[in-house]
Amino acid sequence: MAKIKGVILGVDDVLVPNGRPISSVFDEVTKLITYFKSKNIEFAILTNRTWVFGSDRRPLEVELNRRW
């Protein structure tokens, strides 16, 4: 049986629908990332521009590394 070795997630309209981060989306994606890690599935987040998060406008990469 074939096994998944990796998953690619996009930011635009996936992690950040309509250009705004939504807590419920991040909560669900965090559950998915936790599952990936438990099964040793690698994941990558792709973007074609710089994204910022929160009122302090920190880079999205920093926020994702903190959460995951």
NUMAR-99363 format. One line per 8 residues: number of its first residue (from 1); for each residue x, y, z of C-alpha. Coordinates in steps of 0.5 Angstrom, whole numbers, plus 2048, in hexadecimal, padded with zeros to 3 digits. Example, Ala and Ser with C-alpha at 12.3 -4.5 7.8 and 13.67 -1.06 7.14 Angstrom:
NUMAR-99363
1> 819 7F7 810  81B 7FE 80E
end
This chain:
NUMAR-99363
1> 800 800 800  803 807 7FE  804 80C 804  804 813 803  80B 816 804  809 81E 804  804 823 803  804 82A 800
9> 7FF 82F 803  7FE 836 800  7FD 83C 804  7F8 841 7FF  7F1 83E 800  7F3 838 804  7F7 83A 80A  7F4 841 80A
17> 7EE 842 806  7EC 848 803  7F3 84B 805  7F1 84B 80D  7F3 846 812  7ED 842 815  7EE 83F 81C  7EA 839 81B
25> 7ED 837 814  7F4 838 818  7F1 833 81D  7EF 82E 818  7F6 82E 814  7FA 82E 81B  7F6 827 81C  7F8 825 815
33> 7FF 827 816  7FF 823 81D  7FD 81D 819  802 81E 813  807 81E 819  805 818 81C  805 814 816  80C 817 814
41> 809 81A 80E  80D 820 80C  809 827 80A  80B 82D 806  807 834 806  808 837 7FF  807 83F 7FE  808 843 7F8
49> 809 84A 7FC  80A 84C 803  805 84B 808  804 84E 80F  800 84C 815  7FD 850 81B  7FC 857 81D  804 858 81E
57> 805 855 816  80A 850 818  80C 84B 812  807 845 811  80D 841 811  80E 843 818  807 842 81B  807 83B 817
65> 80E 839 81A  80B 83B 821  804 837 820  807 831 81D
end
